[in-house]
Amino acid sequence: MSFPLLTVTAALPAVGAIATAAVPAAKRTAAKWLALLFSLATLALAIAVLVRFDPGGDRYQLTESHSWIADFGVRYELGVDGIAVALIALTALLIPFIILAGWHDADPLETGSSRWRPTQGFFALILLVEAMVILSFEATDVFLFYIFFEAMLIPMYFLIGGFGDRAHEHGEKTAATQRSYAAVKFLLYNLAGGLIMLAAVIGLYVAAGNFSLTEIAEARASGELDMATSTERWLFLGFFFAFAVKAPLWPLHTWLPNAMQESTAPVAVLITAVVDKVGTFAMLRFCLQLFPEASKWATPVILVLAVISIIYGALLAVGQRDIKRLIAYASISHFGFIIMGIFAMTSQGQSGATLYMVNHGISTAVLMLIAGFLISRRGSRLIADYGGVQKVAPVLAGTFLIGGLATLSLPGLAPFISEFLVLVGTFTRYPVIGVIATFGIVLAALYTLVLYQRTMTGPVKPEVSAMPDLRVRELVVVAPLVALLIFLGVFPKPLTDIVNPAVEQTMSDVQKKDPQPEVEAAK
């Protein structure tokens, strides 16, 4: 029996969560270090998965399969393709930085205060979310995927509602109320999507007789499973609705700005850079592979919703007064690009969408974590409360600028190639949608540069005149992510080599080929 690398990779952070939660209450620092060590060990295993994965090999590799609930055909089945490997690596990479960035976010509110914050619980919940996200990327049994797709909502609920941002202009009591509102809204929206998906999962079992992604896909491709058109479309809608809530896609997006605004910066990164990627990943893995004809049928409407997300998110980002809400609406715009690339049904679009998932995760982590460092110094999320920061904290301002430039997809930084591929892939098949989506780039430049101008340039406001620059721990968080943005912006080939074969398989699932150029290249 081969070593169950995928199981161990997902189980290690879960074990770390239990161990961290079990640390005595007085040993807060020990709990932090223990959580960090488990996250680094998980990163080492994710690197091992990356090294062992052969892009030219079978579609699903490092597979594991064991009977679980035999009476209902449920199996413990794991396997990874290139897309899953890339997202597992992203998740495992970001979690240590999230832990380091949130090193003091769960400390007691005041020295000697009775308002105790369970430090161990904060870091244990982060590791628990990591375990569930990784297992969601690995699962090739639909029911197994569904369990962890829904279960990750519980630790996220407590992270949002129990460990919110301390910077609030209306006091702790109002802040607690708004945190609770954001957490409940997050939970209800995602549970509603999950319940609809559960009905679709049951319907899939009735139609196919099992939950195995690979077996159902093979039966569909061979003609052994001939699903009625109406059945396929209803099942597709059930799956897609849940993934669109998680993604989030307009008009199912409204939970995200509240959740990110009220969360600490590291938890906000966990939401948008890690957890939300499960939604877009699942569109590629489950919607296109299980329901290819329904996916093509729904494509025009989904593309319209995606382009609305792009423009709507960018427009609302321009008008925000709150730094975190601005980044949240920018993320809604970026997820519109990802979904547009997926349903453009071209290899360039889907490769770009997958790269976008990874690159958006890194760029949003840089921007949001530095914003969190900034907010913790000033004690305010309002853009108007800042000014002249670059004169007193030039390193903080410089890294904030790099994160902002990556958000607007500046050439030379990682998100640029992702956005370029998505737009090219969309334009070749849907030129009108592609043209409209380009306005999102213009708006991204507007909200990013206005944010930087209003916070970092101009006269130094008295409240920021004594603001310290980035500390060593904060530089350790930011510097590697900035370096990765530059590296993948200049040399994305290591990532595209892993992703492209999986994209070709997905294109084959939906029986789509790239449009041929109208004019042949000169020989």
C-alpha positions in Angstrom: 0.0 0.0 0.0 1.4 3.4 -1.0 1.8 6.2 1.4 -1.5 8.2 1.6 0.1 11.6 0.9 -3.1 13.4 0.2 -4.8 12.2 3.4 -1.8 13.1 5.5 -1.6 16.6 3.8 -5.2 17.3 4.8 -5.1 15.6 8.2 -2.0 17.3 9.5 -3.5 20.8 9.9 -6.6 19.1 11.5 -4.3 17.4 14.0 -2.5 20.7 14.5 -5.9 22.4 15.2 -6.6 19.8 18.0 -3.1 20.1 19.5 -3.3 23.9 19.4 -6.7 24.0 21.0 -5.4 21.7 23.8 -2.6 24.0 24.8 -3.3 25.5 28.3 -4.9 28.9 28.3 -1.9 30.5 30.0 0.4 29.3 27.2 -0.8 31.6 24.4 2.7 32.0 22.8 3.2 28.3 22.8 -0.1 27.8 21.0 1.0 30.3 18.3 4.3 28.6 17.7 2.6 25.2 17.6 0.1 26.4 15.0 2.9 27.9 12.9 4.9 24.7 13.0 2.0 22.6 11.9 1.3 25.1 9.0 4.9 24.9 7.9 4.8 21.1 8.1 1.6 21.1 5.9 3.4 23.4 3.4 6.2 20.8 3.2 3.7 18.1 2.4 2.0 20.3 -0.2 5.4 20.8 -1.8 5.8 17.0 -1.8 2.5 16.7 -3.6 3.7 19.3 -6.1 6.9 17.4 -6.7 5.3 14.0 -7.1 2.6 15.2 -9.4 3.5 14.5 -13.1 1.8 17.0 -15.4 2.1 14.6 -18.3 0.7 11.6 -16.4 -2.9 10.5 -15.5 -5.5 13.1 -15.0 -6.0 12.3 -11.3 -2.9 11.2 -9.4 -1.9 10.2 -5.9 -5.3 8.6 -5.8 -6.8 7.0 -2.7 -10.1 5.0 -2.6 -11.7 3.3 0.3 -15.3 2.2 1.0 -17.0 4.5 3.5 -20.8 4.3 3.4 -21.3 1.2 1.2 -25.1 1.1 1.3 -25.2 4.5 -0.4 -22.2 4.2 -2.7 -20.2 6.8 -0.8 -16.4 6.3 -0.9 -13.4 8.0 0.6 -11.9 9.0 -2.8 -9.1 11.4 -3.3 -7.1 12.5 -6.3 -5.5 15.6 -7.7 -5.2 17.2 -11.1 -3.0 20.1 -12.0 -5.6 22.7 -11.0 -6.1 21.1 -7.5 -2.3 20.8 -7.0 -1.9 24.5 -7.7 -4.6 25.5 -5.3 -3.4 23.2 -2.6 0.0 24.8 -2.9 -1.6 28.2 -2.7 -3.5 27.3 0.5 -0.6 25.7 2.2 1.6 28.7 1.3 -0.7 31.4 2.6 -1.6 29.8 6.0 1.8 30.3 7.6 1.7 34.0 6.6 -1.9 34.3 7.8 -0.8 32.9 11.2 2.2 35.2 11.4 0.2 38.3 10.3 -2.4 37.5 13.0 0.1 36.8 15.7 -1.4 39.4 18.1 -5.0 39.4 16.7 -6.3 37.1 19.4 -4.4 38.5 22.3 -6.4 39.9 25.3 -8.2 43.1 24.4 -6.6 44.9 27.4 -3.9 44.1 29.9 -5.7 42.5 32.8 -9.0 42.7 31.1 -11.8 40.3 31.9 -12.7 40.4 28.2 -10.7 37.3 27.4 -10.1 36.2 23.8 -9.3 32.5 23.3 -5.9 32.8 21.5 -5.7 29.0 21.1 -9.1 28.8 19.5 -8.2 31.5 16.9 -5.2 29.6 15.5 -6.9 26.2 15.9 -9.8 27.4 13.7 -7.4 28.7 11.0 -5.8 25.3 10.8 -9.2 23.6 10.8 -10.3 25.7 7.8 -7.0 24.8 6.0 -7.7 21.1 6.5 -11.2 21.3 5.1 -10.2 23.4 2.1 -7.3 21.1 1.2 -9.6 18.0 1.5 -12.2 19.8 -0.7 -9.5 20.3 -3.4 -8.6 16.6 -3.1 -12.0 14.9 -3.0 -13.2 13.1 -6.1 -16.3 11.7 -4.4 -19.1 14.2 -4.7 -20.6 13.5 -1.3 -17.2 13.7 0.4 -16.6 17.0 -1.3 -20.0 18.3 -0.2 -19.4 17.4 3.5 -16.2 19.5 3.7 -17.5 22.2 1.4 -20.2 22.8 4.0 -18.3 22.0 7.2 -15.7 24.7 6.6 -18.5 27.3 7.2 -18.6 26.5 10.9 -15.0 27.5 11.8 -15.2 30.5 9.4 -18.4 31.6 11.3 -16.5 31.7 14.6 -13.5 33.4 13.1 -15.7 36.2 11.7 -18.0 36.6 14.6 -15.6 35.9 17.5 -12.4 37.5 16.3 -13.4 40.7 14.5 -11.4 43.8 13.7 -10.7 46.0 16.7 -10.6 49.2 14.6 -14.2 50.5 14.8 -15.3 54.1 15.0 -18.5 53.3 17.0 -17.1 51.4 19.9 -16.8 47.8 21.0 -20.5 47.2 21.6 -21.5 48.3 18.1 -18.5 46.4 16.6 -19.6 43.2 18.3 -23.1 43.6 16.9 -21.8 44.2 13.4 -19.4 41.2 13.6 -22.3 39.0 14.6 -24.4 40.3 11.7 -21.6 39.7 9.2 -21.0 36.2 10.6 -24.7 35.2 10.5 -25.1 36.7 7.0 -22.0 34.7 5.8 -23.4 31.5 7.3 -27.0 31.9 6.0 -26.0 32.7 2.5 -23.6 29.8 2.2 -25.9 27.4 4.0 -28.7 28.3 1.6 -26.4 27.5 -1.3 -25.3 24.3 0.4 -28.9 23.1 0.9 -29.7 23.6 -2.7 -26.6 21.7 -3.6 -27.5 18.9 -1.3 -30.7 18.4 -3.2 -28.7 18.3 -6.4 -26.2 15.8 -4.9 -29.1 13.5 -4.0 -30.5 13.9 -7.5 -27.2 13.0 -9.0 -27.1 9.8 -7.0 -30.6 8.9 -8.1 -29.5 9.5 -11.8 -26.1 7.9 -11.6 -26.2 5.4 -8.8 -23.0 6.5 -7.1 -21.1 9.6 -6.1 -17.8 8.9 -7.8 -16.7 11.9 -10.0 -14.5 9.7 -12.2 -17.0 6.9 -12.6 -19.9 9.3 -13.5 -17.7 11.2 -15.9 -16.5 8.1 -17.6 -20.1 6.7 -17.8 -21.3 9.9 -19.4 -18.4 10.0 -21.9 -19.0 6.4 -22.9 -22.8 6.8 -23.2 -23.5 4.3 -20.4 -25.2 7.1 -18.4 -27.6 9.1 -20.6 -29.0 11.9 -18.4 -32.2 13.6 -19.6 -31.6 17.2 -20.7 -33.9 18.7 -18.1 -32.4 16.6 -15.3 -28.9 17.6 -16.2 -29.9 21.3 -16.3 -31.6 21.2 -12.9 -28.7 19.4 -11.3 -26.2 21.8 -12.9 -28.1 24.8 -11.5 -28.2 23.2 -8.0 -24.4 22.8 -8.0 -23.6 26.1 -9.7 -25.8 28.1 -7.3 -23.8 26.9 -4.3 -20.5 27.6 -6.0 -21.7 31.0 -7.1 -22.5 32.0 -3.5 -19.1 30.8 -2.4 -17.2 32.4 -5.3 -19.0 35.0 -4.9 -20.9 36.0 -8.1 -23.3 38.9 -8.5 -26.0 39.0 -7.2 -25.1 36.4 -4.6 -22.1 38.4 -3.4 -23.5 40.7 -0.6 -22.2 38.7 2.3 -18.5 39.2 1.3 -18.1 43.0 2.0 -19.6 42.6 5.4 -17.5 39.5 6.3 -14.2 41.1 5.1 -15.0 44.4 6.8 -15.7 42.9 10.2 -12.9 40.3 10.1 -9.3 40.8 11.1 -7.1 41.2 8.0 -5.7 37.6 8.2 -9.2 36.2 8.4 -10.3 38.4 5.5 -7.4 36.9 3.5 -8.5 33.4 4.6 -12.0 34.2 3.2 -11.2 35.6 -0.2 -7.8 34.1 -1.0 -8.5 30.6 0.2 -12.1 29.6 1.1 -13.7 31.4 -1.9 -11.4 29.6 -4.3 -13.2 26.4 -3.5 -16.3 27.8 -5.4 -14.5 28.6 -8.6 -12.4 25.4 -8.4 -15.6 23.4 -8.1 -17.1 25.0 -11.2 -14.2 23.6 -13.1 -14.1 20.2 -11.5 -17.8 19.4 -11.0 -20.0 21.6 -13.1 -18.1 21.2 -16.4 -17.1 17.6 -15.8 -20.4 16.2 -14.6 -22.8 18.4 -16.6 -21.0 19.4 -19.8 -24.2 20.1 -21.9 -25.9 22.0 -19.2 -22.7 24.1 -18.7 -22.7 25.1 -22.4 -26.5 25.8 -22.1 -26.0 28.1 -19.2 -22.8 29.8 -20.5 -24.4 33.0 -22.0 -26.3 33.9 -18.8 -23.2 33.1 -16.6 -21.0 35.3 -18.8 -23.4 38.2 -18.4 -23.5 37.7 -14.6 -19.7 37.5 -14.6 -19.2 40.8 -16.6 -21.8 42.5 -14.3 -19.6 41.3 -11.3 -16.5 42.8 -12.9 -18.0 46.2 -13.6 -20.3 46.4 -10.5 -17.5 45.3 -8.1 -15.1 47.8 -9.6 -17.6 50.7 -9.5 -18.5 50.1 -5.9 -14.8 49.8 -5.0 -14.2 53.3 -6.4 -16.8 54.8 -4.0 -15.8 53.1 -0.8 -14.7 55.0 2.3 -13.5 51.8 4.2 -10.2 50.3 3.1 -11.4 46.7 3.7 -14.7 47.1 1.9 -12.8 48.6 -1.1 -10.6 45.4 -1.2 -13.7 43.3 -0.9 -15.5 44.9 -3.8 -12.3 44.6 -5.8 -12.3 40.9 -5.1 -15.8 40.6 -6.4 -14.6 42.2 -9.6 -11.7 39.8 -9.8 -13.9 36.7 -9.2 -16.0 37.9 -12.1 -12.9 37.6 -14.3 -12.2 34.1 -13.0 -15.8 32.9 -13.7 -15.7 34.6 -17.1 -12.5 32.7 -18.0 -14.0 29.4 -16.9 -17.1 29.7 -19.0 -15.5 31.3 -22.0 -14.9 27.6 -22.9 -11.4 28.3 -24.3 -8.1 26.9 -23.2 -6.7 30.4 -22.8 -9.7 31.5 -20.7 -9.6 28.5 -18.4 -5.8 28.5 -18.0 -6.1 32.2 -17.2 -8.9 31.6 -14.7 -6.8 29.0 -12.9 -3.8 31.2 -12.8 -6.0 34.0 -11.6 -7.2 32.0 -8.7 -3.5 31.5 -7.6 -2.3 35.0 -8.4 -5.4 36.8 -6.9 -4.8 34.8 -3.7 -1.2 36.1 -3.5 -2.0 39.7 -4.5 -5.0 40.0 -2.2 -3.0 38.6 0.6 -0.3 41.3 0.1 -2.7 44.2 -0.1 -5.1 43.1 2.7 -2.3 42.1 5.1 -0.5 45.4 4.7 -3.8 47.2 5.0 -4.3 45.3 8.3 -0.8 46.4 9.5 -1.8 50.0 8.6 -5.2 49.8 10.3 -3.7 48.3 13.5 -1.3 51.3 13.7 -3.9 54.0 13.3 -7.0 52.2 14.7 -9.2 53.2 11.8 -10.4 51.6 8.6 -11.5 54.9 7.1 -9.5 56.1 4.1 -10.1 59.7 5.1 -8.2 59.1 8.4 -4.9 58.7 6.6 -2.5 60.8 4.6 1.2 61.2 4.0 2.0 57.7 5.3 4.8 57.2 2.7 6.8 60.0 4.4 6.8 58.3 7.8 6.6 54.6 6.8 8.1 54.3 3.3 8.5 50.5 3.4 4.9 50.0 4.4 3.8 52.4 1.7 6.0 50.8 -0.9 4.8 47.3 -0.3 1.2 48.6 -0.2 1.8 50.2 -3.6 3.1 46.9 -5.0 0.0 45.1 -3.7 -2.2 47.7 -5.3 -0.4 47.5 -8.6 -0.8 43.8 -8.6 -4.5 44.2 -7.9 -4.8 46.4 -11.0 -2.8 43.8 -13.0 0.2 45.8 -13.8 2.5 44.1 -16.5 5.4 42.4 -14.8 3.3 41.3 -11.7 1.6 37.9 -11.5 -2.1 38.9 -12.0 -1.3 40.5 -15.4 -0.8 37.3 -17.3 -3.9 35.8 -15.7 -6.1 38.7 -16.7 -4.6 38.8 -20.2 -5.3 35.2 -20.8 -8.9 35.5 -19.5 -9.6 38.5 -21.8 -7.9 36.9 -24.8 -9.8 33.6 -24.2 -13.1 35.4 -23.8 -12.6 37.7 -26.8 -11.9 34.9 -29.2 -15.4 33.4 -28.6 -17.4 36.2 -27.1 -15.9 39.5 -28.3 -18.6 41.8 -26.9 -18.3 40.3 -23.4 -14.5 40.6 -23.7 -14.7 44.3 -24.7 -17.1 45.2 -21.8 -14.9 43.4 -19.3 -11.9 45.5 -20.2 -13.5 48.5 -18.6 -12.9 46.6 -15.3 -9.2 47.2 -15.8 -9.7 50.9 -16.2 -11.8 51.0 -13.0 -9.2 48.9 -11.2 -6.5 51.5 -11.9 -8.9 54.2 -10.6 -9.8 52.6 -7.3 -6.2 51.4 -6.6 -4.5 54.7 -7.4 -7.1 56.8 -5.6 -6.7 54.5 -2.5 -2.9 54.9 -2.6 -3.1 58.7 -3.2 -5.5 59.3 -0.3 -3.7 57.2 2.2 -0.1 57.4 1.4 0.6 60.8 -0.3 -0.1 64.4 0.6 0.5 66.2 3.9 1.3 64.0 6.9 -1.8 63.9 9.2 -1.0 64.4 12.9 -2.5 61.0 13.7 0.0 59.2 11.5 3.1 61.3 12.1 4.5 58.8 14.6 3.5 55.7 12.7 6.2 53.0 12.8 7.4 51.3 9.6 7.0 47.6 9.0 8.5 45.5 11.8 10.6 42.3 11.3 7.6 39.9 11.7 5.6 42.0 9.2 8.4 42.1 6.7 8.7 38.3 7.0 5.0 38.1 6.1 5.1 40.5 3.1 8.5 40.1 1.5 8.2 36.5 0.2 4.7 37.2 -1.2 5.9 40.3 -3.0 8.9 38.3 -4.4 6.4 35.6 -5.6 4.2 38.2 -7.3 7.3 39.4 -9.2 8.6 35.9 -10.0 5.3 34.6 -11.4 4.7 37.9 -13.2 8.0 37.5 -15.1 8.2 33.7 -15.3 4.7 32.0 -15.0 5.8 28.8 -16.9 6.2 26.6 -13.8 2.6 27.2 -13.0 1.2 27.0 -16.5 3.0 23.7 -17.1 1.1 22.2 -14.2 -2.3 23.7 -15.1 -2.5 23.4 -18.9 -2.9 19.6 -19.1 -5.8 19.7 -16.7 -7.4 22.5 -18.7 -7.1 20.4 -21.8 -9.0 17.6 -20.1 -11.7 20.0 -19.0 -12.1 21.3 -22.6 -12.4 17.7 -23.7 -15.1 17.1 -21.1 -17.3 19.8 -22.6 -16.2 18.9 -26.2 -15.0 22.4 -27.0 -12.1 23.4 -29.1 -10.5 26.8 -29.3 -11.8 29.0 -32.1 -9.5 29.2 -35.1 -8.0 32.6 -36.0 -9.8 34.2 -38.9 -6.5 35.2 -40.5 -3.7 32.7 -40.7 -0.3 33.8 -39.5 2.3 34.5 -42.2 4.6 31.6 -42.9 
